[in-house]
């Protein structure tokens, strides 16, 4: 059973005072919520604006996203891309990748987004080094492995964001059960004890772990 960790009123209040999504992002939100059986996996407007703002502040040359879903978060992350920058996004489900690609083609960032379909663990080694921004939002049992594969590719001072690190509040239970909650808690502990990084866990949506690779 999930442990309640944030009141619905606070979420609604946050929505009211967050800049609304642009028309294309709103289209993705509406269509995904109306037609996708796993629409709950979609980043909402608050998380999306956070990703966009972080990207705009960082002005990354290279972004990697693990878990494209229907393309919402990738387009949020793309907003801060350098004019010559590139965003690589990996999706294992062909149907979702096709949906995301349809939205990407409608975006001004279409020429800067490279959508890769397949197992991220097989595709990550071929990604470029000196990544500026990484977003992990995929299978929860794979988080620690994704982290270890991507951290060496992350530039010093680069940012990695892991989504769902509160996992519906299940990590707050006195006894954590369920393979995903156990894996997420283990991932949080792993990052906490890693001297290569500095991190802060944010209670945005389902929890986001903001990780920065240390300069030294």
C-alpha positions, -999 to +999 in steps of 0.1 A: +000+000+000+013+035-008+020+059+020+004+093+015+032+119+014+016+151+000-019+165+002-038+169-030-045+206-022-008+214-022-004+198-057-034+218-070-020+250-055+014+243-071-004+239-105-021+272-102+011+291-096+032+274-122+035+288-158+013+268-181+027+245-207+031+258-242+005+246-269+025+216-281+032+204-246-004+209-237-014+188-267+009+160-254-006+163-220-042+162-232-037+134-257-017+112-235-041+115-206-070+108-229-056+078-247-027+062-229-034+034-204-003+044-184-009+082-185+001+085-149+037+081-161+036+115-178+055+144-163+030+171-153+033+208-158+051+215-126+078+189-132+080+199-169+085+236-161+112+226-135+130+206-162+127+234-187+140+260-162+169+239-151+178+233-188+176+270-196+199+278-166+224+251-176+223+258-214+235+222-221+253+211-252+244+175-247+214+160-229+205+124-224+171+111-213+164+075-203+127+069-208+110+090-235+074+079-229+053+102-252+079+129-255+068+155-230+098+156-207+122+155-237+107+187-252+108+203-218+145+195-215+152+207-250+142+243-242+176+252-228+197+234-255+226+253-270+218+262-306+243+235-317+233+211-289+218+176-291+193+157-270+195+119-270+164+102-257+160+064-253+127+045-253+122+007-251+086+007-262+082+011-300+047+025-298+055+052-273+086+060-293+065+065-324+041+087-305+070+108-292+086+111-326+053+125-340+054+153-315+091+159-319+085+165-356+061+193-347+087+210-325+113+235-334+138+212-317+132+183-342+166+186-358+183+185-323+166+154-309+178+119-316+153+092-306+169+058-299+147+027-296+159-002-276+174-013-243+191+017-226+218-006-211+228-016-246+226+019-261+242+040-233+278+029-241+276+045-276+264+079-263+289+107-263+309+118-233+309+152-216+271+151-210+257+183-194+223+171-183+208+136-178+173+127-169+164+091-157+128+081-158+127+045-168+124+010-151+131+016-114+151-016-109+176-003-134+183+031-118+216+022-101+230+006-132+220+036-154+236+059-128+268+040-129+269+038-167+261+075-171+281+092-143+315+086-161+300+103-192+287+133-172+309+164-174+323+177-141+296+200-127+270+182-149+235+175-136+217+142-134+180+140-124+163+108-113+125+108-112+101+089-089+125+087-061+097+087-035+079+060-055+043+070-046+054+073-010+063+036-007+099+044+003+085+061+034+070+030+048+086+015+080+091-017+061+096-011+024+081-038+001+077-043-036+107-046-060+104-011-074+102+007-040+131-015-027+152-007-058+145+031-056+154+032-019+186+013-027+193+038-054+188+067-031+212+052-006+237+045-033+238+081-045+238+094-009+270+074-002+287+084-034+316+109-028+317+117-065+284+137-063+264+162-044+226+158-043+193+171-030+160+152-030+131+174-041+095+166-032+083+177-066+055+154-079+067+118-071+102+130-059+132+141-080+168+135-070+189+163-083+225+151-086+256+172-095+289+156-104+316+171-082+342+193-099+371+176-081 
